[in-house]
């Protein structure tokens, strides 16, 4: 048994560096991770440790020092996690962690929803506006038991054990084994907060991802009326928009340009363009510093439009917001000019090869070379080419240019439609958004909210770097998905830490302080020790002195210090 004790120094002291756990332990207590998991997963009387304790330590390991399951026990002993959570490190073997993940899988969506409710209380964030995006996670191993999910009717989709594990399979354009993960986040001025996630088959696209995610959100979170869901063009469909409208919710979604080019052409002459108020942080800096660097901006134009609900075959109103980016327009023009020049130079080289009657200049070979040169470049459609047979007189006078060469039999001719290239400049920098948001919300405000979609992508980055989601290897797809859900909790805790700190920063503080990241906060606790001594009573433990900055952070967050944690979790040392 462990004890806390303060007194004169004894011999054979051992200093354990708990490091960032000094911040992570009170953070997870604030989120009530152990309590929430145990309320969903009643303890097994045959297990010495409850699932909540085991998974809380696993979550702490991902936040502090990501490690394989087989190494968690050694990490807990070395890092002092066994002291802070007051449990035997040797009980955290990979078999025990695996059984905890098995149990977690059966209630994963319900647990995510409950932890989100607590995170929303801590951050005072609202679910009124949600952002959705997908990312992929790469895995090692064969996973031969993994199988594609069967189709489930939306009105039957409850999640948890009713939804099988996602299929770990090759992606569309890669041989890597992967899962897709749909992530929904809430936003405010302090950044994003991941509120829900769901694993999807590795080869699924955005349409089923947002359809299933929305249904799970409705099941497990108290979605408010008039909610606005924002997502990228891979998720857009009239069916998605209509589905949300039927439940009193709204959509703001980017859409494929080619689907709305005709609408743009129809209204092109009557569009009223207005400059958007949104500016990136870099563009704001350039203006504040009166920089000579280019000043880019956005313009918006709105068209009222009608879509049809594919299910009910009923029309519904929406707004189409055309967006013109000056930066994207310059980039499009530059890319077009570069591609035209590259294709033209390549075609001229092919023409010379045909003129010299190169051995690989027959019609089939030249066709393959042209296709390879044009590739998928948009500029390819400006060019026309053909192999023109030489007249008999021309062939008779032709002579081989060298050994192994044939007589010239064809002429390679190509043309560039400069007028078409010029006409396309009118579409440079254009993109499209579709929304069903009330008219009281301006296109300018909606566009500013849409640009915060970048925060969701930052969450994907945090998932894959400081939290080190991949590579992962586990025994079966159920445990893989359970671990991904635990990592969702880790990302959520990570972002709660950022929100909690930024909300308490005094007004007028330096920008670096106002935008402090969880990664920077955790780095402040790289060294934070506990002194462990062996006595006749067992281990006697007390905390070392915090640095000034460490104490400031804990006080600002109203978190327990390591000394206060020891008093709360360990029995006091006997006196006398």
C-alpha positions as CSV (number, residue, x, y, z in Angstrom):
1,X,0.0,0.0,0.0
2,X,1.2,3.5,-0.7
3,X,1.3,6.4,1.8
4,X,1.9,10.1,1.7
5,X,4.3,11.5,4.2
6,X,6.2,14.7,4.8
7,X,9.3,14.8,7.0
8,X,13.1,14.7,7.1
9,X,14.9,13.1,4.2
10,X,15.6,9.4,4.3
11,X,18.2,7.4,2.5
12,X,17.6,5.6,-0.8
13,X,15.2,8.2,-2.2
14,X,13.9,7.6,-5.7
15,X,12.6,10.5,-7.8
16,X,9.8,9.6,-10.2
17,X,9.2,12.1,-13.0
18,X,5.4,12.3,-13.5
19,X,6.0,15.0,-16.0
20,X,2.8,16.0,-18.0
21,X,0.7,13.6,-15.8
22,X,0.7,16.4,-13.3
23,X,-1.6,18.2,-15.7
24,X,-3.3,15.3,-17.3
25,X,-4.5,13.6,-14.1
26,X,-6.6,16.6,-12.9
27,X,-7.8,17.2,-16.4
28,X,-9.2,13.6,-16.7
29,X,-10.7,14.0,-13.2
30,X,-12.5,17.2,-14.4
31,X,-13.9,15.2,-17.3
32,X,-14.9,12.4,-14.9
33,X,-13.5,9.8,-17.4
34,X,-13.3,7.0,-14.8
35,X,-16.8,7.7,-13.4
36,X,-18.5,7.9,-16.8
37,X,-16.9,4.7,-18.1
38,X,-17.8,2.8,-15.0
39,X,-21.4,4.0,-15.1
40,X,-21.7,2.5,-18.6
41,X,-19.5,-0.6,-17.9
42,X,-20.4,-2.0,-14.5
43,X,-17.3,-3.5,-12.8
44,X,-16.7,-7.2,-13.1
45,X,-16.4,-8.6,-9.5
46,X,-13.7,-11.0,-10.8
47,X,-11.5,-8.1,-12.0
48,X,-9.3,-6.3,-9.5
49,X,-9.4,-3.1,-11.4
50,X,-12.5,-1.5,-12.9
51,X,-12.7,-0.7,-16.6
52,X,-12.8,3.1,-15.9
53,X,-9.4,3.0,-14.1
54,X,-7.7,0.9,-16.7
55,X,-9.0,3.0,-19.7
56,X,-8.2,6.3,-17.9
57,X,-4.6,5.2,-17.5
58,X,-4.5,4.1,-21.2
59,X,-6.0,7.5,-22.2
60,X,-3.3,9.3,-20.0
61,X,-0.6,7.3,-21.8
62,X,-1.8,8.5,-25.2
63,X,-1.8,12.1,-23.9
64,X,1.6,11.9,-22.2
65,X,3.7,9.3,-24.1
66,X,1.9,7.2,-26.7
67,X,3.0,3.6,-26.3
68,X,1.9,0.1,-27.4
69,X,-0.5,-1.7,-25.1
70,X,2.1,-4.3,-24.2
71,X,4.3,-1.5,-22.8
72,X,1.7,0.4,-20.8
73,X,2.5,-1.4,-17.6
74,X,6.2,-0.5,-17.8
75,X,5.2,3.1,-18.7
76,X,2.9,3.4,-15.7
77,X,5.5,2.2,-13.3
78,X,8.2,4.5,-14.8
79,X,6.0,7.6,-15.1
80,X,4.3,7.4,-11.7
81,X,0.9,6.8,-13.3
82,X,0.5,3.9,-10.9
83,X,0.9,6.3,-8.0
84,X,-1.5,9.0,-9.2
85,X,-4.2,6.4,-10.0
86,X,-3.3,4.3,-7.0
87,X,-3.2,1.0,-8.8
88,X,-0.6,-1.8,-9.3
89,X,1.3,-1.2,-12.5
90,X,1.8,-4.9,-13.2
91,X,-2.0,-5.3,-13.5
92,X,-2.0,-3.1,-16.6
93,X,-0.9,-5.9,-18.9
94,X,-2.0,-6.0,-22.6
95,X,-4.5,-8.7,-21.8
96,X,-6.3,-6.6,-19.2
97,X,-6.2,-3.6,-21.5
98,X,-7.6,-5.7,-24.3
99,X,-10.5,-6.9,-22.1
100,X,-11.3,-3.3,-21.2
101,X,-11.3,-2.3,-24.9
102,X,-13.6,-5.2,-25.6
103,X,-16.1,-3.9,-23.0
104,X,-15.7,-0.3,-24.2
105,X,-16.6,-1.3,-27.7
106,X,-20.0,-2.4,-26.6
107,X,-20.8,1.1,-25.3
108,X,-18.5,3.3,-27.2
109,X,-21.0,5.7,-28.7
110,X,-22.9,6.1,-25.5
111,X,-19.6,6.8,-23.6
112,X,-18.5,9.4,-26.2
113,X,-21.8,11.2,-25.8
114,X,-21.6,11.3,-22.0
115,X,-18.1,12.5,-22.0
116,X,-19.0,15.2,-24.6
117,X,-21.8,16.4,-22.3
118,X,-19.2,16.9,-19.5
119,X,-16.8,18.6,-21.9
120,X,-19.5,21.0,-23.1
121,X,-20.2,22.0,-19.5
122,X,-16.5,22.6,-18.9
123,X,-15.9,24.7,-22.1
124,X,-19.4,26.3,-22.2
125,X,-19.6,25.4,-25.9
126,X,-22.8,25.1,-27.7
127,X,-23.9,22.4,-30.3
128,X,-25.7,25.1,-32.3
129,X,-23.1,25.0,-35.0
130,X,-21.2,21.7,-35.8
131,X,-18.5,21.0,-38.3
132,X,-18.0,17.6,-39.9
133,X,-15.0,16.2,-41.7
134,X,-13.4,12.8,-42.3
135,X,-9.8,11.6,-42.1
136,X,-8.1,8.2,-42.4
137,X,-6.0,6.1,-40.0
138,X,-3.5,3.6,-41.2
139,X,-3.0,0.2,-39.5
140,X,-0.6,-2.7,-39.7
141,X,-1.6,-6.3,-39.7
142,X,-3.9,-8.6,-41.7
143,X,-7.2,-8.3,-39.8
144,X,-8.6,-11.3,-41.6
145,X,-11.7,-11.2,-39.5
146,X,-12.6,-7.7,-40.6
147,X,-15.6,-7.5,-42.9
148,X,-17.6,-4.8,-44.6
149,X,-20.4,-3.4,-42.5
150,X,-23.9,-4.5,-43.6
151,X,-26.3,-1.8,-44.6
152,X,-28.4,-0.5,-41.7
153,X,-31.6,1.5,-42.0
154,X,-31.2,5.0,-40.6
155,X,-34.2,4.7,-38.3
156,X,-32.6,1.6,-36.8
157,X,-29.1,3.0,-36.4
158,X,-28.5,3.3,-32.6
159,X,-24.7,2.7,-32.5
160,X,-22.9,0.7,-29.8
161,X,-23.3,-3.1,-30.2
162,X,-25.9,-2.6,-33.0
163,X,-23.2,-1.2,-35.3
164,X,-20.5,-3.8,-36.1
165,X,-16.8,-2.8,-36.2
166,X,-15.7,-0.8,-39.3
167,X,-13.9,-2.7,-42.1
168,X,-10.2,-2.3,-42.0
169,X,-9.4,-2.5,-45.7
170,X,-7.4,-0.9,-48.5
171,X,-8.4,2.6,-49.4
172,X,-9.5,3.8,-52.8
173,X,-6.0,4.9,-53.9
174,X,-3.6,3.1,-51.6
175,X,-2.7,-0.4,-50.6
176,X,-2.4,0.6,-46.9
177,X,-4.9,-0.9,-44.5
178,X,-7.0,1.9,-43.1
179,X,-10.2,3.1,-41.5
180,X,-12.1,6.3,-42.3
181,X,-13.1,8.3,-39.2
182,X,-15.9,10.9,-39.3
183,X,-15.3,13.7,-36.8
184,X,-17.8,16.3,-35.7
185,X,-16.6,19.4,-33.8
186,X,-18.1,22.4,-32.1
187,X,-16.4,25.8,-32.5
188,X,-16.0,29.1,-30.8
189,X,-13.3,31.8,-30.6
190,X,-11.0,29.6,-28.5
191,X,-10.9,26.8,-31.2
192,X,-12.6,23.5,-31.8
193,X,-13.8,20.7,-29.6
194,X,-14.3,17.2,-31.0
195,X,-17.8,16.2,-29.8
196,X,-18.3,12.9,-31.6
197,X,-16.6,10.5,-34.0
198,X,-17.4,7.3,-35.8
199,X,-15.3,4.7,-37.6
200,X,-16.2,3.9,-41.1
201,X,-15.0,1.2,-43.6
202,X,-11.7,2.1,-45.1
203,X,-13.1,2.5,-48.6
204,X,-16.2,4.5,-47.8
205,X,-16.9,8.0,-49.0
206,X,-18.4,11.2,-47.5
207,X,-22.0,10.5,-48.3
208,X,-22.5,7.4,-46.0
209,X,-20.1,9.0,-43.5
210,X,-22.2,12.1,-42.8
211,X,-25.5,10.2,-43.1
212,X,-24.5,7.7,-40.3
213,X,-22.7,10.4,-38.2
214,X,-25.8,12.6,-38.2
215,X,-28.0,9.8,-37.1
216,X,-25.6,8.9,-34.3
217,X,-25.4,12.5,-33.2
218,X,-29.2,12.6,-32.9
219,X,-29.2,9.4,-30.8
220,X,-26.4,10.4,-28.4
221,X,-26.3,14.2,-28.1
222,X,-29.1,16.8,-27.4
223,X,-29.0,18.5,-30.8
224,X,-30.7,21.9,-30.5
225,X,-33.3,23.2,-33.0
226,X,-32.0,25.3,-35.9
227,X,-28.6,23.5,-35.7
228,X,-26.3,24.4,-38.6
229,X,-24.1,21.5,-39.8
230,X,-21.0,22.5,-41.9
231,X,-19.1,20.1,-44.1
232,X,-17.0,19.8,-47.3
233,X,-18.2,19.0,-50.8
234,X,-17.5,15.2,-50.4
235,X,-20.6,15.1,-48.2
236,X,-23.0,17.1,-50.3
237,X,-26.1,15.7,-51.7
238,X,-29.7,16.9,-52.0
239,X,-30.6,13.9,-49.8
240,X,-28.3,15.1,-47.0
241,X,-29.7,18.6,-47.1
242,X,-33.3,17.4,-47.1
243,X,-32.7,14.9,-44.3
244,X,-31.5,17.7,-42.0
245,X,-34.4,20.0,-42.9
246,X,-36.9,17.2,-42.0
247,X,-35.5,17.3,-38.5
248,X,-35.5,21.2,-38.2
249,X,-31.7,21.5,-38.9
250,X,-29.7,23.4,-41.5
251,X,-26.8,22.8,-43.8
252,X,-23.9,24.9,-45.0
253,X,-21.8,22.8,-47.4
254,X,-19.3,23.3,-50.2
255,X,-20.4,21.7,-53.4
256,X,-18.6,20.5,-56.6
257,X,-18.1,23.5,-59.0
258,X,-19.1,21.6,-62.1
259,X,-22.6,20.9,-60.6
260,X,-23.3,24.6,-60.3
261,X,-21.4,26.1,-63.3
262,X,-24.5,26.2,-65.4
263,X,-26.4,28.1,-62.6
264,X,-23.5,30.6,-62.4
265,X,-23.5,31.1,-66.1
266,X,-27.3,31.7,-66.0
267,X,-27.0,34.5,-63.4
268,X,-23.5,35.7,-64.2
269,X,-24.5,39.1,-65.6
270,X,-26.9,39.9,-62.7
271,X,-24.7,38.8,-59.8
272,X,-23.9,41.4,-57.1
273,X,-20.5,40.8,-55.6
274,X,-19.7,42.0,-52.1
275,X,-16.3,41.8,-50.4
276,X,-16.3,39.3,-47.5
277,X,-15.3,40.5,-44.1
278,X,-13.3,37.2,-43.5
279,X,-9.5,37.5,-43.7
280,X,-7.0,34.9,-42.8
281,X,-4.7,35.6,-39.8
282,X,-1.8,36.2,-42.3
283,X,-3.9,38.7,-44.3
284,X,-4.9,40.5,-41.1
285,X,-1.2,40.7,-40.1
286,X,-0.3,42.1,-43.6
287,X,-2.8,44.8,-43.2
288,X,-2.0,45.7,-39.6
289,X,1.7,45.9,-40.5
290,X,1.0,47.7,-43.8
291,X,3.1,45.0,-45.5
292,X,4.1,45.2,-49.2
293,X,3.1,41.6,-49.6
294,X,0.0,40.9,-51.7
295,X,-3.3,41.5,-50.0
296,X,-5.8,38.8,-50.9
297,X,-9.5,38.8,-50.2
298,X,-12.8,37.1,-51.0
299,X,-16.0,38.2,-52.8
300,X,-19.4,36.7,-52.3
301,X,-22.5,36.7,-54.5
302,X,-25.8,35.0,-53.6
303,X,-28.5,33.3,-55.8
304,X,-31.8,31.9,-54.4
305,X,-32.2,28.3,-55.6
306,X,-34.4,25.3,-55.3
307,X,-33.5,21.6,-54.7
308,X,-35.7,18.5,-54.7
309,X,-35.9,16.1,-51.8
310,X,-35.1,12.7,-53.4
311,X,-37.2,10.9,-50.8
312,X,-40.4,12.9,-50.9
313,X,-39.9,14.5,-54.4
314,X,-40.7,17.9,-52.9
315,X,-38.9,21.1,-53.7
316,X,-37.2,23.1,-50.9
317,X,-35.5,26.5,-51.0
318,X,-31.8,27.1,-50.4
319,X,-29.2,29.8,-51.1
320,X,-26.2,29.3,-53.4
321,X,-23.2,31.4,-52.4
322,X,-20.6,31.9,-55.0
323,X,-17.2,32.7,-53.6
324,X,-14.3,34.3,-55.5
325,X,-10.9,34.2,-54.0
326,X,-8.3,36.6,-55.4
327,X,-5.5,34.3,-54.2
328,X,-7.1,31.2,-55.8
329,X,-7.7,33.1,-59.1
330,X,-4.0,34.0,-59.3
331,X,-3.0,30.4,-58.6
332,X,-5.5,29.0,-61.2
333,X,-4.1,31.3,-63.9
334,X,-0.5,30.5,-63.1
335,X,-1.2,26.8,-63.0
336,X,-3.1,26.9,-66.3
337,X,-0.2,28.8,-68.0
338,X,2.3,26.4,-66.6
339,X,0.3,23.3,-67.8
340,X,-0.3,24.8,-71.2
341,X,3.4,25.5,-71.6
342,X,4.3,22.0,-70.4
343,X,1.8,20.3,-72.7
344,X,2.8,22.4,-75.7
345,X,6.5,21.6,-75.2
346,X,5.7,17.9,-74.9
347,X,3.6,17.9,-78.0
348,X,6.3,19.7,-80.0
349,X,8.8,17.0,-78.8
350,X,6.4,14.3,-80.0
351,X,5.9,16.0,-83.4
352,X,9.7,16.0,-83.8
353,X,9.9,12.3,-83.0
354,X,7.2,11.6,-85.6
355,X,9.0,13.8,-88.2
356,X,12.2,11.8,-87.6
357,X,10.3,8.5,-87.9
358,X,11.5,7.3,-84.5
359,X,11.1,3.6,-83.9
360,X,8.4,4.4,-81.2
361,X,6.5,6.8,-83.4
362,X,3.7,4.5,-84.7
363,X,0.2,5.6,-84.1
364,X,-0.5,3.3,-81.1
365,X,2.7,4.4,-79.4
366,X,2.2,8.1,-80.0
367,X,-1.4,7.8,-78.7
368,X,-0.1,6.4,-75.4
369,X,2.6,9.1,-75.2
370,X,0.0,11.8,-75.7
371,X,-2.4,10.4,-73.1
372,X,0.5,10.1,-70.6
373,X,1.5,13.7,-71.3
374,X,-2.0,15.2,-70.9
375,X,-2.8,13.2,-67.8
376,X,-5.6,14.7,-65.8
377,X,-4.7,18.3,-66.3
378,X,-7.6,20.6,-66.9
379,X,-5.5,22.3,-69.6
380,X,-5.6,19.1,-71.7
381,X,-9.0,20.0,-73.1
382,X,-7.5,23.0,-74.9
383,X,-5.5,20.8,-77.2
384,X,-6.5,18.8,-80.2
385,X,-4.0,16.5,-82.0
386,X,-4.0,13.9,-84.9
387,X,-1.6,11.8,-86.9
388,X,-1.9,13.0,-90.6
389,X,-0.7,10.5,-93.2
390,X,1.9,11.9,-95.7
391,X,1.0,12.0,-99.3
392,X,2.6,9.4,-101.5
393,X,5.0,11.9,-103.0
394,X,6.1,13.0,-99.5
395,X,6.7,9.5,-98.4
396,X,8.7,8.7,-101.6
397,X,11.1,11.6,-101.0
398,X,11.5,10.9,-97.2
399,X,14.7,9.3,-96.1
400,X,15.5,7.7,-92.7
401,X,17.5,10.0,-90.4
402,X,19.7,7.2,-89.0
403,X,20.2,3.6,-88.5
404,X,17.2,1.8,-87.1
405,X,14.8,4.6,-88.2
406,X,12.0,4.2,-90.7
407,X,10.9,6.5,-93.4
408,X,8.5,9.1,-92.2
409,X,4.8,8.1,-92.9
410,X,2.9,10.6,-90.8
411,X,2.9,14.1,-89.6
412,X,1.9,14.9,-86.0
413,X,-0.3,18.0,-85.9
414,X,-1.8,19.7,-82.8
415,X,-3.7,22.9,-82.1
416,X,-4.3,25.0,-79.0
417,X,-7.7,26.6,-78.4
418,X,-6.5,29.8,-77.0
419,X,-10.0,31.2,-76.9
420,X,-11.2,28.4,-74.6
421,X,-8.3,29.0,-72.3
422,X,-9.1,32.7,-72.2
423,X,-12.7,32.0,-71.5
424,X,-11.9,29.8,-68.6
425,X,-10.1,32.7,-66.8
426,X,-13.6,34.0,-66.0
427,X,-14.0,31.0,-63.6
428,X,-10.7,31.3,-61.9
429,X,-10.9,31.4,-58.1
430,X,-14.6,30.4,-57.9
431,X,-16.1,28.0,-55.5
432,X,-19.7,27.3,-54.3
433,X,-21.5,26.9,-51.0
434,X,-25.1,25.8,-50.5
435,X,-27.0,26.6,-47.4
436,X,-30.5,26.3,-45.9
437,X,-29.7,28.6,-43.0
438,X,-32.3,31.3,-42.2
439,X,-32.2,34.5,-44.2
440,X,-31.4,36.3,-41.0
441,X,-27.9,34.9,-41.2
442,X,-26.0,36.7,-43.9
443,X,-23.8,35.1,-46.5
444,X,-20.9,37.0,-45.1
445,X,-21.4,35.5,-41.6
446,X,-22.0,32.1,-43.0
447,X,-18.8,32.2,-45.1
448,X,-16.8,33.3,-42.0
449,X,-18.2,30.2,-40.1
450,X,-17.4,27.9,-43.0
451,X,-13.8,29.0,-43.0
452,X,-13.5,27.7,-39.5
453,X,-13.7,24.2,-41.0
454,X,-9.9,24.5,-41.0
455,X,-10.0,23.9,-37.2
456,X,-11.4,20.4,-37.8
457,X,-8.4,19.6,-40.0
458,X,-6.2,20.9,-37.2
459,X,-7.8,18.3,-34.9
460,X,-6.9,15.6,-37.4
461,X,-3.3,16.8,-37.3
462,X,-3.4,16.7,-33.5
463,X,-4.8,13.2,-33.6
464,X,-2.0,11.9,-35.8
465,X,1.0,13.8,-34.3
466,X,1.1,14.6,-30.5
467,X,-1.5,11.9,-29.8
468,X,0.2,9.5,-32.2
469,X,-2.8,7.6,-33.4
470,X,-0.9,5.5,-36.0
471,X,0.5,3.1,-36.7
472,X,-1.6,0.7,-34.6
473,X,-1.7,-3.0,-34.3
474,X,-4.3,-4.9,-32.3
475,X,-5.8,-8.4,-32.4
476,X,-9.2,-7.7,-33.9
477,X,-11.2,-4.9,-35.5
478,X,-13.4,-4.5,-32.4
479,X,-10.4,-3.6,-30.3
480,X,-9.1,-1.3,-33.0
481,X,-12.3,0.6,-33.1
482,X,-12.5,0.8,-29.3
483,X,-9.0,2.2,-29.2
484,X,-9.9,4.8,-31.9
485,X,-12.8,5.8,-29.7
486,X,-10.5,6.1,-26.7
487,X,-8.3,8.3,-28.8
488,X,-11.3,10.5,-29.6
489,X,-11.5,11.0,-25.8
490,X,-7.8,11.8,-25.8
491,X,-8.3,14.5,-28.5
492,X,-11.3,15.8,-26.6
493,X,-9.3,16.1,-23.4
494,X,-6.5,17.8,-25.3
495,X,-8.9,20.4,-26.7
496,X,-10.7,20.9,-23.4
497,X,-7.3,21.7,-21.9
498,X,-6.8,24.4,-24.5
499,X,-10.3,25.9,-24.1
500,X,-10.1,25.9,-20.3
501,X,-6.8,27.7,-20.4
502,X,-7.7,30.2,-23.1
503,X,-11.0,31.1,-21.4
504,X,-9.1,32.2,-18.3
505,X,-6.5,34.3,-20.0
506,X,-7.0,38.0,-19.0
507,X,-8.0,40.4,-21.7
508,X,-5.1,42.3,-23.3
509,X,-2.6,39.4,-22.7
510,X,-0.1,38.7,-25.4
511,X,-1.4,36.8,-28.4
512,X,0.8,33.8,-27.7
513,X,-0.9,33.5,-24.3
514,X,-4.4,33.9,-25.8
515,X,-3.6,31.1,-28.3
516,X,-1.7,28.8,-25.9
517,X,-1.9,25.2,-27.2
518,X,-2.3,22.0,-25.1
519,X,1.0,20.8,-26.5
520,X,2.8,23.9,-25.1
521,X,1.1,23.6,-21.7
522,X,2.1,19.9,-21.4
523,X,5.7,20.9,-22.3
524,X,5.8,23.1,-19.2
525,X,5.5,19.9,-17.2
526,X,8.2,17.9,-18.8
527,X,9.9,17.8,-15.3
528,X,7.7,17.4,-12.3
529,X,8.7,14.9,-9.7
530,X,7.5,12.7,-6.9
531,X,10.0,11.5,-4.2
532,X,9.4,7.8,-3.4
533,X,11.0,6.2,-0.3
534,X,10.8,2.7,1.1
535,X,9.9,2.4,4.7
536,X,8.6,-0.3,7.1
537,X,5.1,0.9,6.3
538,X,5.6,0.6,2.5
539,X,6.2,3.4,0.0
540,X,6.3,6.9,1.4
541,X,5.7,9.5,-1.3
542,X,5.6,13.3,-1.5
543,X,5.7,15.8,-4.3
544,X,8.7,18.0,-5.2
545,X,8.3,21.7,-5.5
546,X,6.6,23.0,-8.6
547,X,8.1,25.7,-10.8
548,X,6.5,29.1,-10.7
549,X,5.1,28.6,-14.2
550,X,3.7,25.2,-13.4
551,X,2.0,26.6,-10.3
552,X,0.5,29.5,-12.3
553,X,-0.9,27.1,-14.9
554,X,-2.6,24.8,-12.3
555,X,-3.9,27.8,-10.4
556,X,-5.3,29.4,-13.6
557,X,-7.1,26.1,-14.5
558,X,-8.2,25.5,-10.9
559,X,-6.5,22.0,-11.1
560,X,-5.1,20.1,-8.2
561,X,-1.4,20.2,-7.6
562,X,0.4,16.8,-7.4
563,X,0.6,17.2,-3.6
564,X,-3.1,17.7,-3.4
565,X,-3.7,14.7,-5.7
566,X,-1.5,12.5,-3.4
567,X,-3.6,13.6,-0.3
568,X,-6.8,12.7,-2.2
569,X,-5.7,9.3,-3.6
570,X,-3.3,7.9,-1.0
571,X,-3.6,7.1,2.7
572,X,-1.6,9.3,5.0
573,X,1.6,8.0,6.6
574,X,1.2,6.9,10.2
575,X,2.5,9.2,12.9
576,X,4.4,8.5,16.0
